[in-house]
Amino acid sequence: MKRARSYFCFGPHLTCYGQTSGYAYTTINGYLFDASEHVHRQGHTSFLPFDPAQIVNNLRFERNIDQSLQWWWLEYTRVKKIYYQLRPFFR
């Protein structure tokens, strides 16, 4: 069964967005599934309950942003252009 992308954590300080084998939520309010508790090792191989490449790509391409709610103002072309020009300085 393919799960929808949603939020989960990996340890106490890392919030991720993507598909996981556990229960995840569409918002980051409240309890989040901790994927670090479900890492399995077999010999020298570790098995994660998610695809790390997908998590990185979701972050790179801002797939976790809900355009219809909190980022609606970015749809204005002028504001969007300014935001992406200043974005490198936010890191």
N, C-alpha and C positions, 0 to 999 in steps of 0.2 A: 504494500500500500504506500503510495507516494504522499507525503505530508506537505501541506502548504508551508511557505516560508513564514517564519515568525521569530520572536525573540526568545533567547535562552542565555544562560550564563555558563562560563567555563571558569570555575573557581569564584572567589569572592569579589574580584575586581574587574572582570572582563565580561562585557555584554556582547553577544553575537546576534546576527540576523541571518537566518537560512533554514534549511530543512534539517531536522534532527530525528533520531529514533525515539526520543522522549516527548513528553508533553511540553509544548511551547505556547506562547501567547502572542497575540497581535499587538499588544501594547507592553510597555516596560513598567507599568504600575503593579505593585504587589509582588507575589512570589514568582520566581522564574525557575524553570527546570535547570538543574546544574549538571551539565554534560560531563564535567570532570569526574564525577562519581561513577560514570559508566564507561570509562576507558578500560579496555581489556588487553592483556599482554599474552602473547603466545611465543615463547622463545625470545628472539630479538625483535619481534614485530609487535607494534602497538596498533590497536584497532580503536578508532574514534567513532563516536555515535553521530558523526556529521562529516561532510566533505570540506576540508579546510580551504580548498581552492574556491569553492562556492562562497564561503564566508568572506574571503578576501575580495572576490569580484563584486559581491553585494555591497561591500564598503566602498570599493573603487568607483562603482557606477551609481552609488547613492540609491540603491534599490530599497533601502529601509525607510526612505522618506515618503510619507503619505502626502502627496501633492494636494489632495483635496481638502486637507484639514489645516495643518500647521504651516505649510510652505506655499500657500496659494499666491502670496505676493511675489514669489519668484517668477511667476508666469508673465509678469510685465517685462517686456523685452529690455527696457532701460535698466531696471533694477537687477534683472538677471545678468546682464552684461557687467555691471559694476561688481556684483557679487563674485562672479567667476574671475574677474581681474584681481580682486582683493584676496581671493581664497588661498593662494600660496602663502600669504602672510599669517594666516590663522594657524598654521602648523607649528 
